[in-house]
Amino acid sequence: MISIKPFIASNQEFKECARIDNLVNHDSIFHPDDDKNSWAIRDRSIIRDRLLLYSNNTLIGVLYYSQGRNENSKTTFYTLNLDPAYNNNGYRNLLFSKLLDKVKKFNCNLVHTSIYDHSNYEEHKKLLIKKEFKLVQTNREYCCDIRKVNIEKYQPLIKKLESTGIKFYDSKYEMLDFPNHYKKLEELIWTYSKDFPIPDGIKHTRMPFEHALKLQSDFEKNSYGTEIVAVKNNKYIGSTDIRVYPKAEPHKGWTGGLGVIKEFRRKGIATAIKIKAFEKLLTRGVTEVRTDNEENNPMYKINVALGFKPVPFSLDYSKDI
């Protein structure tokens, strides 16, 4: 018997959700403890939940969804994963229909999801096309074996920047005694991230500082690869954060963001930040880094120059409801 059940956040559910996700993931591994931790620190001021699809007592699919923040409060962001053994039975449509019923509670008028241009997501893509979703953004995805990056090649660039007063620090290990460090770091990231391309109909929004601080604390405690911050005259001018999940893939780093404020762009600072990050990651046993950017974002040229190789693109789809 097929049924959709509410999520109660049991240990068994976290394990089973990770199992389903890993049947679909084409180049990553999820660990239930990471999911459980993320759930525990979620922002409870917005709606976040999941729908669990069972065949008798066996989980066969999961749909994760979250309400957007502030200007995006009527937008639903979702991810749908189904055991491929149950393809072609209409189960994705069943979960999606249930989602539409659930998000009425906050008057949702836009639904958004992301998939990869990979065969594992082809059945979901068919559903999106059938439901008349629009492809609203295409994102380049890259991976790099950082052991092969010629780090010495970039030392003159770093020295040149340092000669102008720009310094590079590891946030967790070298900056905790800097005055107002987390306030300045949050402000920096918000400032440059507003320039990141995002799909039409979705707005950049700033989370409350208290929640940003909670996420930062969790990052430093549970998934810290490195976070490099560029500073000049006590002003934070650029940064990158890279996560590593030691229980899932301890050799791989995932880039959260990389940016430089406008007045310091086109000086090689972003490249230098990446190189400094690679240096730190290599000392911690990380050998691969993943990153992404919107297909027309010139940042991709930096990635190519450093030796990043393309992997399946990610595709953003939206639908007005």
Secondary structure in CASP SS format (residue, H / E / C, confidence):
PFRMAT SS
TARGET T0000
AUTHOR 0000-0000-0000
METHOD secondary structure of the structure
MODEL  1
M C 1.00
I E 1.00
S E 1.00
I E 1.00
K E 1.00
P E 1.00
F C 1.00
I C 1.00
A C 1.00
S C 1.00
N H 1.00
Q H 1.00
E H 1.00
F H 1.00
K H 1.00
E H 1.00
C H 1.00
A H 1.00
R H 1.00
I H 1.00
D H 1.00
N H 1.00
L H 1.00
V H 1.00
N C 1.00
H C 1.00
D C 1.00
S C 1.00
I C 1.00
F C 1.00
H C 1.00
P H 1.00
D H 1.00
D H 1.00
D H 1.00
K H 1.00
N H 1.00
S H 1.00
W H 1.00
A H 1.00
I C 1.00
R C 1.00
D C 1.00
R C 1.00
S C 1.00
I C 1.00
I C 1.00
R E 1.00
D E 1.00
R E 1.00
L E 1.00
L E 1.00
L E 1.00
Y E 1.00
S E 1.00
N C 1.00
N C 1.00
T E 1.00
L E 1.00
I E 1.00
G E 1.00
V E 1.00
L E 1.00
Y E 1.00
Y E 1.00
S E 1.00
Q E 1.00
G C 1.00
R C 1.00
N H 1.00
E H 1.00
N H 1.00
S C 1.00
K C 1.00
T E 1.00
T E 1.00
F E 1.00
Y E 1.00
T E 1.00
L E 1.00
N E 1.00
L E 1.00
D C 1.00
P H 1.00
A H 1.00
Y H 1.00
N C 1.00
N C 1.00
N C 1.00
G C 1.00
Y H 1.00
R H 1.00
N H 1.00
L H 1.00
L H 1.00
F H 1.00
S H 1.00
K H 1.00
L H 1.00
L H 1.00
D H 1.00
K H 1.00
V H 1.00
K H 1.00
K H 1.00
F H 1.00
N C 1.00
C C 1.00
N C 1.00
L E 1.00
V E 1.00
H E 1.00
T E 1.00
S E 1.00
I E 1.00
Y E 1.00
D C 1.00
H C 1.00
S H 1.00
N H 1.00
Y H 1.00
E H 1.00
E H 1.00
H H 1.00
K H 1.00
K H 1.00
L H 1.00
L H 1.00
I H 1.00
K H 1.00
K C 1.00
E C 1.00
F C 1.00
K E 1.00
L E 1.00
V E 1.00
Q E 1.00
T E 1.00
N E 1.00
R E 1.00
E E 1.00
Y E 1.00
C E 1.00
C E 1.00
D E 1.00
I H 1.00
R H 1.00
K H 1.00
V C 1.00
N C 1.00
I H 1.00
E H 1.00
K H 1.00
Y H 1.00
Q H 1.00
P H 1.00
L H 1.00
I H 1.00
K H 1.00
K H 1.00
L H 1.00
E H 1.00
S H 1.00
T C 1.00
G C 1.00
I E 1.00
K E 1.00
F E 1.00
Y E 1.00
D E 1.00
S H 1.00
K H 1.00
Y H 1.00
E H 1.00
M C 1.00
L C 1.00
D C 1.00
F C 1.00
P C 1.00
N C 1.00
H H 1.00
Y H 1.00
K H 1.00
K H 1.00
L H 1.00
E H 1.00
E H 1.00
L H 1.00
I H 1.00
W H 1.00
T H 1.00
Y H 1.00
S H 1.00
K C 1.00
D C 1.00
F C 1.00
P C 1.00
I C 1.00
P C 1.00
D C 1.00
G C 1.00
I C 1.00
K C 1.00
H C 1.00
T C 1.00
R C 1.00
M C 1.00
P C 1.00
F H 1.00
E H 1.00
H H 1.00
A H 1.00
L H 1.00
K H 1.00
L H 1.00
Q H 1.00
S H 1.00
D H 1.00
F H 1.00
E H 1.00
K H 1.00
N H 1.00
S C 1.00
Y E 1.00
G E 1.00
T E 1.00
E E 1.00
I E 1.00
V E 1.00
A E 1.00
V E 1.00
K E 1.00
N C 1.00
N C 1.00
K E 1.00
Y E 1.00
I E 1.00
G E 1.00
S E 1.00
T E 1.00
D E 1.00
I E 1.00
R E 1.00
V E 1.00
Y E 1.00
P C 1.00
K C 1.00
A C 1.00
E E 1.00
P E 1.00
H E 1.00
K E 1.00
G E 1.00
W E 1.00
T E 1.00
G E 1.00
G E 1.00
L E 1.00
G E 1.00
V E 1.00
I C 1.00
K H 1.00
E H 1.00
F H 1.00
R C 1.00
R C 1.00
K C 1.00
G C 1.00
I H 1.00
A H 1.00
T H 1.00
A H 1.00
I H 1.00
K H 1.00
I H 1.00
K H 1.00
A H 1.00
F H 1.00
E H 1.00
K H 1.00
L H 1.00
L H 1.00
T H 1.00
R C 1.00
G C 1.00
V C 1.00
T C 1.00
E E 1.00
V E 1.00
R E 1.00
T E 1.00
D E 1.00
N E 1.00
E E 1.00
E C 1.00
N C 1.00
N C 1.00
P C 1.00
M H 1.00
Y H 1.00
K H 1.00
I H 1.00
N H 1.00
V H 1.00
A H 1.00
L H 1.00
G C 1.00
F C 1.00
K E 1.00
P E 1.00
V E 1.00
P E 1.00
F E 1.00
S E 1.00
L E 1.00
D E 1.00
Y E 1.00
S E 1.00
K E 1.00
D E 1.00
I C 1.00
END
